[in-house]
Amino acid sequence: MFELNLSGRHVVIAGGSRGLGLHTALAFAEAGASVSICARGKGDLDDARERIAARCHRPRGLV
């Protein structure tokens, strides 16, 4: 497996509050990217932001 360094980069992921979108957001956060996610529901969005915050300094969420 290779190591990806995305420090200083920003990604936006639609549908990032669960499933494949959430796991993609988590992977980008672990690689050092600043992450913004979009979701249809505030509850799922808040939960996802907490999970991403553990790996990224400041995730952003949009409903």
C-alpha positions in Angstrom: 0.0 0.0 0.0 1.2 3.5 -0.7 1.1 6.6 1.5 -0.8 9.7 0.2 -0.1 13.2 1.6 -2.9 15.6 1.0 -1.8 18.3 3.5 -2.9 21.7 2.4 -5.6 20.3 0.1 -9.4 20.5 0.4 -11.9 18.0 -0.7 -15.7 18.2 -0.9 -17.7 15.0 -0.7 -21.5 14.9 -1.5 -23.2 12.2 0.5 -20.4 12.1 3.0 -22.5 11.4 6.1 -22.6 7.6 5.7 -21.6 4.6 3.6 -19.1 4.9 0.9 -19.1 8.7 1.1 -18.2 8.7 4.8 -15.4 6.2 4.3 -14.0 8.3 1.5 -14.1 11.4 3.7 -12.4 9.5 6.5 -9.6 8.3 4.1 -9.0 11.8 2.8 -8.9 13.2 6.4 -6.4 10.5 7.3 -4.3 11.6 4.3 -4.2 15.1 5.7 -6.8 16.8 3.6 -9.3 19.4 4.9 -12.7 17.8 4.4 -16.2 19.2 3.7 -19.2 16.9 3.5 -22.7 17.4 2.2 -25.7 15.4 3.5 -29.5 15.6 3.4 -30.0 15.2 7.2 -28.5 17.2 10.0 -28.3 14.3 12.4 -26.2 12.1 10.1 -24.1 15.1 9.2 -23.3 15.9 12.9 -22.4 12.2 13.6 -20.1 12.1 10.5 -18.5 15.4 11.4 -17.5 14.0 14.9 -16.0 10.9 13.3 -14.0 13.0 10.8 -12.9 15.5 13.4 -11.0 12.7 15.1 -8.8 12.6 12.0 -9.0 16.1 10.6 -8.5 19.4 12.3 -11.8 21.0 11.3 -14.3 19.2 9.1 -17.1 21.3 7.5 -20.6 20.0 7.1 -23.4 21.2 4.8 -27.0 20.1 4.8 
